[in-house]
Amino acid sequence: QARLIEEGGGLVQVGGSLRLSCAASGRTFSGYNMGWVRQAPGKEREFVACIKWTGAGEQYLDSVKGRFTISRDTDENTVTLEMNKLKPEDTAVYYCVADSTVFRTSCTSSVSDYDIWGQGTQVTVPS
């Protein structure tokens, strides 16, 4: 059974940093594009970042460009999201996600295209 488990969430002050980690198991994810999606209280789920199965082709939500960095380690079956200069509007549950259609040429910013989801980890940036 494919699983994604996020870790690293927490409470950080404005301007601070967090590093989220996602561990994949149950199958190989080496051919899958992967990403991060967040959901703030009372809001729709929102694409944050994605990365191709090759470890390149990163895409980001405009509001996090220059502040967040997505990366992956295929050997360790992990994906990370480094978040810097955090703002209150970054407060959300962050989900690690994967697209199980292998070897796609680009990752997608459409939340509905991801079919494997982690349980989420809370990130809180108080105002």
C-alpha positions in Angstrom: 0.0 0.0 0.0 1.4 3.3 -1.1 1.9 5.7 1.8 3.2 9.3 2.3 4.0 10.5 5.8 4.8 14.1 6.5 6.9 15.4 9.4 8.3 18.7 10.5 5.3 20.9 11.0 5.1 23.2 14.0 4.6 26.8 15.2 7.0 29.4 13.8 7.1 33.1 14.2 6.8 35.5 11.3 10.0 35.5 9.3 11.1 32.1 10.6 11.8 28.8 8.8 10.6 25.2 8.8 11.6 22.2 6.9 8.9 19.6 6.1 9.8 16.1 5.2 7.8 13.4 3.4 8.6 9.7 3.6 7.2 7.5 0.8 6.7 3.8 1.3 4.8 0.8 0.0 6.1 1.1 -3.5 8.7 2.9 -5.4 7.9 6.6 -6.1 10.9 7.1 -8.4 8.8 7.5 -11.5 6.2 9.8 -9.9 6.0 13.6 -9.9 5.4 14.8 -6.4 4.4 17.9 -4.6 3.0 19.8 -1.6 -0.5 21.1 -1.2 -1.8 23.1 1.7 -5.2 23.8 3.2 -5.8 26.8 5.4 -8.7 27.0 7.8 -11.9 27.5 5.9 -10.1 27.6 2.6 -9.8 25.3 -0.5 -6.8 23.1 -0.9 -4.1 25.0 -2.6 -1.1 23.9 -4.7 2.2 24.9 -3.2 5.0 23.3 -5.1 5.9 20.2 -7.2 8.9 18.4 -8.6 9.3 16.0 -11.4 10.3 12.4 -11.0 13.7 13.4 -12.3 14.3 15.7 -9.4 14.0 18.8 -11.6 11.3 20.9 -13.1 10.2 22.6 -9.9 7.1 24.7 -9.9 5.7 27.0 -7.2 2.7 28.9 -6.1 3.5 32.5 -6.9 3.1 33.6 -3.3 5.9 31.2 -2.1 8.4 31.7 -4.9 11.7 32.7 -3.5 10.8 31.6 0.0 10.0 27.9 -0.4 12.2 25.2 -2.0 11.1 21.7 -2.9 13.5 18.8 -3.3 13.6 15.1 -3.4 16.0 12.2 -2.7 15.1 9.3 -4.8 17.4 6.9 -3.0 15.8 7.7 0.3 12.3 8.0 -1.1 11.8 11.3 0.5 10.6 14.8 -0.5 11.3 18.0 1.4 9.8 21.5 1.5 12.1 24.1 2.9 10.1 27.2 4.0 11.7 30.5 4.8 10.5 34.0 5.6 7.2 32.5 6.8 4.1 34.6 6.9 0.8 34.2 8.7 -0.9 33.4 5.4 1.3 30.3 5.2 -0.6 28.8 8.1 -2.2 25.6 6.9 -2.1 21.9 6.9 0.6 20.8 4.5 0.1 17.6 2.5 2.7 15.6 0.6 1.2 14.4 -2.6 2.2 12.2 -5.6 1.0 11.6 -9.1 1.1 7.8 -9.7 1.2 8.1 -13.5 4.8 7.4 -14.2 7.4 9.5 -16.1 5.2 12.6 -16.8 7.2 15.3 -18.6 6.1 18.0 -16.1 4.6 18.2 -12.7 1.2 19.8 -12.3 -0.2 22.7 -10.2 -3.7 21.1 -10.4 -4.5 19.7 -7.0 -6.9 17.2 -8.5 -4.2 15.5 -10.5 -2.5 14.1 -7.4 -3.9 10.7 -6.4 -1.7 9.8 -3.4 -1.8 11.9 -0.3 -0.2 12.0 3.1 -2.1 12.7 6.3 -0.9 16.3 6.5 1.2 18.2 9.0 0.2 21.5 10.6 2.2 24.7 10.1 1.2 27.7 12.2 2.6 31.2 11.8 0.9 33.5 14.3 0.3 37.1 13.3 
